[in-house]
Amino acid sequence: MAGNSFGNIFKLTTFGESHGEAIGGIIDGCPAGLKLDLEFIQSELSKRKPGQSRITTQRKEDDKVEFLSGVFEGITTGTPIGFTIKNTNQKSEDYDHIKDKFRPSHADYTYETKYGVRDYRGGGRSSARETACRVVGGAIAKQILNHYEINVDAYVSQVGELKVIKHYSELDLTTTYNNSVRCPDENLTEMMFNYIDKVRKAGDTIGGIISCVITGTPIGLGEPVFDRLEADLAKAMLSINATKGFEIGSGFNGITHKGSEHNDEFYINNKNVETRTNNSGGVQGGISNGEDIFFNVAFKPVATIMQKQNTVNNKLEEVEIAGKGRHDPCVLPRATVIVESMTAMVIVDHILRNRTAKL
C-alpha cells in the first residue's frame, strides 16, 4: 500500500491499524532547535480521543504518545521524529459479524477488491483511529507556527440543518473547545448536542461542516502551478476520513456573483496592500495574499449505523447487516482538531519551502 506519507519538506508518514498493537508515525523535515511542549501535544490528542461524551464513540483510549527519536532533552534535533500511540481498548469481537460482509459506504469492498485481503477489525488501516497520528504531527506544526504568530482555528459550523449564521469574525473562537460539540456559537451548542444525541438514540448518524480560519499568514505561501496553497489544503482536508467537500473563500456561493461583485479590490492601509473584501479566501493565484485564509470542509454521516441495511458478502450473496459496538453518531466533534492539524502541517510545509531548515 502506497500513499501513507503527507507533505513535501515537513512530511508525516503514519502506520498502524485500528485494532493492532499500536499506531504511530515518523515526522521528517522538522527544523532543529524547537523546544517541544509535550503537554500541549497531549492536550491536542485529548481533543480527538474517543469517549469524551455520549455523542462520541465510547471506546476508551488514553492516546498517550511516546516519542522514540528526533528529540533530545526536549529539543528537536532535526532528525526524523518517531512516535507511537498504543491501542489499549480494542474489542475486535464487535466486528466478527462483518468479517465476510461489506458495510455500506465503508472501505470494506474497495479494500478487499484492491488488495485481496482486509483487516475487518474496525476497518484496519481505513479506520479514523489513524488520525491520532496526524494530530501529533499537527501539534508539532502548531508549535512551529507560533514562531511566526500564525494561528489555526477550526470549529463546527453546521450539523445537519443547524447552521452557524454569524461570520467567523463575530465569534469567539477561543471558546470552541469549551463544549463537546466544538461550536463557538453559544446559541447553537445545546441544540446541536441534543440533535446529535437524538440521532444516536435512533441508531443513526449525521454529518455537517467544519470551518477553519488561518490568521497571520504571510504573503507568498504556495507553489503554483500544481502545488497551489488551496490545492494542498484541499488534498489535506479530503484525506481525512468521511470528508466529501471542500470550499475556500466564497466557495460555491461565488458562482452567483458577477465579477464586479466578487473581485477583491486592493487599497493601501498604512503603506500595506490589503483587500476590501476577501472572497478569495486569502489565496490568489495559488499564493497567500496576507488576508485571513478561511475554508469549509463537509463531512458525511458516519457510515456505521445501528439499523439493518442491505448489502452483499464476499461470496457475492445479498445479505442484511446492522452495526454493533462503539461508534460515533457524528464525526464533527472529534474531527475539528484533525482539520486544524492537517492545516497546520500544510502551512508549515509551505513556510519551510520559503525558508531555511532552521528556526
Secondary structure, DSSP 4 states (H G I P E B T S, - for coil): ----EE-SSSEEEEEE-TTSSEEEEEEE-PPBT-B--HHHHHHHHHHH-S-SSTTS--------EEE-SSEETTEE-SS-EEEEEE-----GGGGGGGTTBPPTTSSHHHHHHHHS----STTGGGSGGGHHHHHHHHHHHHHHHHTTT-EEEEEEEEETTEE--S-GGGS-GGGGGGSTT--S-TTTHHHHHHHHHHHHHTT----EEEEEEEESPPTT--BTTTB-HHHHHHHHHHTSTTEEEEEETTGGGGGGS-HHHH---EEEETTEEEES--TTTTEETTEE-SSPEEEEEEEPPPS--SS-EEEEBTTS-EEEE---S---S-SHHHHHHHHHHHHHHHHHHHHHHHS-SB-
